[in-house]
């Protein structure tokens, strides 16, 4: 089965913030602890993007966000949850992502959780 992909075609590199909710930790459990982050993106078709995610998940397919990092390289991150929201200045989609590696300049040591 082929996975679904949402691609950012224009705009800045997405910014990420740690998602430390108990429900996000439960969705990303496995043999290693990935980094669960959230990003918020402006969109003109948030419901369509959300429908694509949900359709893939209902058929047990992964959904990925494809984006360019700050160096211009193409990256992918698995989407574990999504939600749309209408703000005063337009629609946004909130994506919760699983990253195997954190972007080097995105977080500092104060953001990390000590699991020891």
Beta strands, then each sheet from edge to edge (+ up, - down):
strand 1: 4-7
strand 2: 17-18
strand 3: 35-42
strand 4: 63-68
strand 5: 74-87
strand 6: 90-99
sheet 1: 1+ 4+ 5- 6+ 3- 2+
end
